Amino acid sequence: MADRKLDKNQHLLGDLVNKLMKAYRLDGRMKEMDVINAWPEMMGIAVANRTKSISVRNKTLYITMDSSVMRDELSYGKSIIIERVNQQAGCELITDVWFG
């Protein structure tokens, strides 16, 4: 009986957190952080090790690489990067990728 009440309270708390995230427009920012943290899993260790910085602004993924060769190779696969990032986010988080 206590387990059933605990499950209900946990569900209600989860709903409350989701509503607060949406109200304060933090749900998109959390998805951005999830994508940034999952970068090594999405792109592999070699790419992650060459990535100096990564951020999302205005539906654009900004990536700074320390290897011009890898940057050039990745620029040919922009559509794949966009697809992987949006799949990880569960929504259309980005529409473009910019390499610096």
One Martini backbone bead per residue (centre of mass of N, CA, C, O) as a GRO file, in nm:
protein
  100
    1MET     BB    1   0.058   0.062  -0.021
    2ALA     BB    2   0.306   0.252   0.005
    3ASP     BB    3   0.412   0.208  -0.284
    4ARG     BB    4   0.174   0.336  -0.432
    5LYS     BB    5   0.205   0.621  -0.308
    6LEU     BB    6   0.497   0.667  -0.401
    7ASP     BB    7   0.446   0.647  -0.706
    8LYS     BB    8   0.247   0.883  -0.721
    9ASN     BB    9   0.440   1.102  -0.608
   10GLN     BB   10   0.657   1.070  -0.823
   11HIS     BB   11   0.478   1.141  -1.062
   12LEU     BB   12   0.392   1.424  -0.963
   13LEU     BB   13   0.681   1.538  -0.945
   14GLY     BB   14   0.753   1.501  -1.243
   15ASP     BB   15   0.529   1.686  -1.351
   16LEU     BB   16   0.622   1.941  -1.201
   17VAL     BB   17   0.902   1.963  -1.326
   18ASN     BB   18   0.808   1.983  -1.621
   19LYS     BB   19   0.639   2.242  -1.585
   20LEU     BB   20   0.870   2.422  -1.484
   21MET     BB   21   1.056   2.393  -1.727
   22LYS     BB   22   0.852   2.519  -1.926
   23ALA     BB   23   0.792   2.788  -1.779
   24TYR     BB   24   1.124   2.856  -1.779
   25ARG     BB   25   1.261   2.745  -2.041
   26LEU     BB   26   1.450   2.462  -1.972
   27ASP     BB   27   1.404   2.218  -2.162
   28GLY     BB   28   1.596   2.297  -2.396
   29ARG     BB   29   1.857   2.321  -2.226
   30MET     BB   30   1.862   2.026  -2.134
   31LYS     BB   31   1.891   1.906  -2.417
   32GLU     BB   32   2.157   2.041  -2.480
   33MET     BB   33   2.316   1.907  -2.248
   34ASP     BB   34   2.267   1.616  -2.335
   35VAL     BB   35   2.412   1.640  -2.607
   36ILE     BB   36   2.688   1.732  -2.506
   37ASN     BB   37   2.729   1.478  -2.319
   38ALA     BB   38   2.681   1.274  -2.585
   39TRP     BB   39   2.903   1.325  -2.799
   40PRO     BB   40   3.091   1.072  -2.775
   41GLU     BB   41   2.865   0.867  -2.847
   42MET     BB   42   2.775   0.988  -3.125
   43MET     BB   43   3.094   1.039  -3.256
   44GLY     BB   44   3.321   0.958  -3.082
   45ILE     BB   45   3.636   0.974  -2.951
   46ALA     BB   46   3.796   1.116  -3.175
   47VAL     BB   47   3.610   1.362  -3.195
   48ALA     BB   48   3.596   1.440  -2.894
   49ASN     BB   49   3.910   1.492  -2.865
   50ARG     BB   50   3.891   1.735  -3.098
   51THR     BB   51   3.693   1.884  -2.916
   52LYS     BB   52   3.678   2.201  -2.767
   53SER     BB   53   3.378   2.300  -2.851
   54ILE     BB   54   3.018   2.311  -2.752
   55SER     BB   55   2.709   2.452  -2.893
   56VAL     BB   56   2.376   2.609  -2.858
   57ARG     BB   57   2.226   2.837  -3.107
   58ASN     BB   58   1.964   2.896  -3.283
   59LYS     BB   59   1.967   2.593  -3.406
   60THR     BB   60   2.289   2.582  -3.364
   61LEU     BB   61   2.584   2.400  -3.401
   62TYR     BB   62   2.883   2.463  -3.223
   63ILE     BB   63   3.215   2.380  -3.346
   64THR     BB   64   3.537   2.319  -3.203
   65MET     BB   65   3.843   2.236  -3.352
   66ASP     BB   66   4.195   2.100  -3.353
   67SER     BB   67   4.122   1.986  -3.654
   68SER     BB   68   4.108   2.052  -3.985
   69VAL     BB   69   4.058   1.773  -4.103
   70MET     BB   70   3.812   1.694  -3.928
   71ARG     BB   71   3.642   1.938  -3.995
   72ASP     BB   72   3.618   1.876  -4.298
   73GLU     BB   73   3.491   1.596  -4.270
   74LEU     BB   74   3.238   1.688  -4.101
   75SER     BB   75   3.117   1.891  -4.310
   76TYR     BB   76   3.010   1.654  -4.499
   77GLY     BB   77   2.823   1.545  -4.228
   78LYS     BB   78   2.589   1.735  -4.129
   79SER     BB   79   2.328   1.562  -4.156
   80ILE     BB   80   2.418   1.347  -3.952
   81ILE     BB   81   2.451   1.529  -3.709
   82ILE     BB   82   2.165   1.638  -3.701
   83GLU     BB   83   2.028   1.365  -3.668
   84ARG     BB   84   2.168   1.273  -3.403
   85VAL     BB   85   2.091   1.512  -3.226
   86ASN     BB   86   1.780   1.495  -3.263
   87GLN     BB   87   1.756   1.208  -3.159
   88GLN     BB   88   1.872   1.260  -2.877
   89ALA     BB   89   1.653   1.491  -2.809
   90GLY     BB   90   1.357   1.429  -2.950
   91CYS     BB   91   1.405   1.677  -3.149
   92GLU     BB   92   1.433   1.991  -3.308
   93LEU     BB   93   1.722   2.144  -3.213
   94ILE     BB   94   1.860   2.139  -3.503
   95THR     BB   95   1.958   2.284  -3.850
   96ASP     BB   96   2.271   2.342  -3.789
   97VAL     BB   97   2.631   2.360  -3.866
   98TRP     BB   98   2.924   2.502  -3.704
   99PHE     BB   99   3.265   2.563  -3.783
  100GLY     BB  100   3.577   2.673  -3.589
   0.00000   0.00000   0.00000
